[in-house]
């Protein structure tokens, strides 16, 4: 299962794999709240999900802000 993913990303040496694991990582699916189990990428087309992710910063909600930033940067990428 991991070999095809590594090959797809060009991770053909141990050094490349180690460097890849040093990057900041977020899960693809939300693990909490109203949209639990949904892919965060779906917020690009789902206004309700996007709005939910945009809740102002509160204690314990830093993950939402991080996901929102990641989605925003993806929206700007052609």
C-alpha positions as CSV (number, residue, x, y, z in Angstrom):
1,X,0.0,0.0,0.0
2,X,2.8,2.5,0.8
3,X,5.0,1.6,-2.2
4,X,2.6,3.0,-4.8
5,X,2.1,6.2,-2.8
6,X,5.8,6.7,-2.4
7,X,6.5,6.1,-6.1
8,X,3.7,8.5,-7.0
9,X,5.5,11.2,-4.9
10,X,8.9,10.3,-6.3
11,X,10.1,9.0,-2.9
12,X,12.6,6.5,-4.2
13,X,15.3,6.9,-1.5
14,X,15.2,6.7,2.3
15,X,16.5,10.3,2.4
16,X,13.6,11.5,0.4
17,X,11.1,9.6,2.6
18,X,12.6,11.1,5.7
19,X,12.5,14.6,4.3
20,X,8.9,14.1,3.2
21,X,7.9,13.1,6.8
22,X,9.4,16.3,8.1
23,X,6.8,18.4,6.3
24,X,3.8,19.7,8.2
25,X,0.9,17.3,7.8
26,X,-2.8,17.4,8.3
27,X,-5.3,14.6,8.0
28,X,-7.5,14.6,4.9
29,X,-10.7,14.0,6.8
30,X,-12.2,16.0,9.7
31,X,-12.2,14.0,12.8
32,X,-14.5,16.2,14.9
33,X,-17.6,18.4,14.8
34,X,-20.6,18.7,12.5
35,X,-18.7,17.6,9.4
36,X,-16.8,14.6,11.0
37,X,-15.6,12.3,8.3
38,X,-15.7,14.8,5.5
39,X,-12.7,15.7,3.4
40,X,-11.6,19.2,4.2
41,X,-11.0,19.8,0.4
42,X,-14.7,19.6,-0.1
43,X,-14.9,23.1,1.5
44,X,-13.9,24.5,-1.9
45,X,-17.3,23.7,-3.3
46,X,-19.4,23.4,0.0
47,X,-20.2,26.9,1.4
48,X,-21.6,25.5,4.6
49,X,-18.5,23.5,5.3
50,X,-16.3,26.5,4.4
51,X,-18.3,28.7,6.7
52,X,-18.0,26.2,9.5
53,X,-14.2,26.1,9.1
54,X,-14.1,29.9,9.3
55,X,-15.2,30.0,12.9
56,X,-13.1,32.7,14.7
57,X,-10.1,31.4,16.6
58,X,-11.2,30.0,20.0
59,X,-9.3,27.8,22.4
60,X,-9.2,24.2,21.0
61,X,-10.1,25.3,17.5
62,X,-6.6,25.9,16.1
63,X,-7.0,22.9,13.7
64,X,-9.8,24.6,11.9
65,X,-7.7,27.7,11.3
66,X,-4.9,25.6,10.0
67,X,-7.2,23.7,7.6
68,X,-8.8,27.0,6.5
69,X,-5.3,28.4,5.6
70,X,-4.5,25.2,3.7
71,X,-7.7,25.4,1.7
72,X,-7.3,29.1,1.0
73,X,-3.9,28.5,-0.4
74,X,-5.2,25.6,-2.5
75,X,-8.0,27.9,-3.9
76,X,-5.3,30.4,-5.0
77,X,-3.3,27.8,-6.8
78,X,-4.3,27.4,-10.5
